[in-house]
Amino acid sequence: EAQVTQNPRYLITVTGKKLTVTCSQNMNHEYMSWYRQDPGLGLRQIYYSMNVEVTDKGDVPEGYKVSRKEKRNFPLILESPSPNQTSLYFCASSSSDGYGYTFGSGTRLTVV
Amino acid sequence: AQKITQTQPGMFVQEKEAVTLDCTYDTSDPSYGLFWYKQPSSGEMIFLIYQGSYDQQNATEGRYSLNFQKARKSANLVISASQLGDSAMYFCAMRGDGTTDSWGKLQFGAGTQVVVTP
C-alpha cells in the first residue's frame, strides 16, 4: 500500500530535550515536506526537499532541522523544543509531476 | 508570494443539502494547481479534488465539484447532497508552477469547519 509513515503519532516531551519525528514514504517520490498545523492558521510548511541532499526552508523553519540522506526518509529534528512548538505535524510526499500529495497520519507534539 | 484565503471559519449544513466552501487565492505564477483536502476529527488529511489553472473544465469527483473562476481567482468547493460523514475541516491549498521546486510546496488556507446536521 502506498503510504507515508510518521512516527510517533503522539509525543509529550519537556523543553530542551532533543527529539526526532521520523517520516518514510514507499512511493519513490522526489518531493517531501513537513508542515505544522495550528488552529486558525491552517498548515504551514516548515521545510521541504526536492530530492536527496536537497532541502529548503518553508515558511516557518525556525527551531527545526531536516535531512534527506535517502530518498524515502525525511526526519524532522527539534534540537531544543520549546512550548511554542506544540502542534500537529504532518509529513507529505509528492511525485515530480506535483499532482499526487500523500500525507502521513500526523504527529501530535506537546512540549511542556 | 502565494496566498490562500478561506473566509468561512465554520458553517452548519443540513443533511442532503449542498454546501459551498469559499476559497480565493493570489499568485503571480501563470500556471498553478489548486487542491481541496478534508480533515475529519481523526486528523488525517484526505485529498478530495484537484484543478489545474489551465484546465478548461471544472473538476468533479463524485459529490465534490470545484467551481473555478480564474479571473476572480476563486476555487470554491461544492459538496452536493451532504452526509453526516462530511462533517470535517476542509482546506484549500495551492501549488505554484513557477519553478520545479514550487511543486513540493503547498500553500494552505486556514480551513473551514463544516458540521452536517440531521
Interface residues (C-beta under 8 A of the other chain):
Chain A: E30 Y31 M32 S33 Y35 G40 L41 G42 L43 R44 Q45 Y48 S49 M50 D56 G58 L88 F90 A92 S94 S96 D97 G98 Y99 Y101 T102 F103 S105 G106 R108
Chain B: I4 Q6 P9 G33 F35 Y37 G43 E44 M45 F47 Y50 F91 A93 R95 D97 T100 D101 S102 W103 G104 K105 L106 Q107 F108 G109 A110 G111
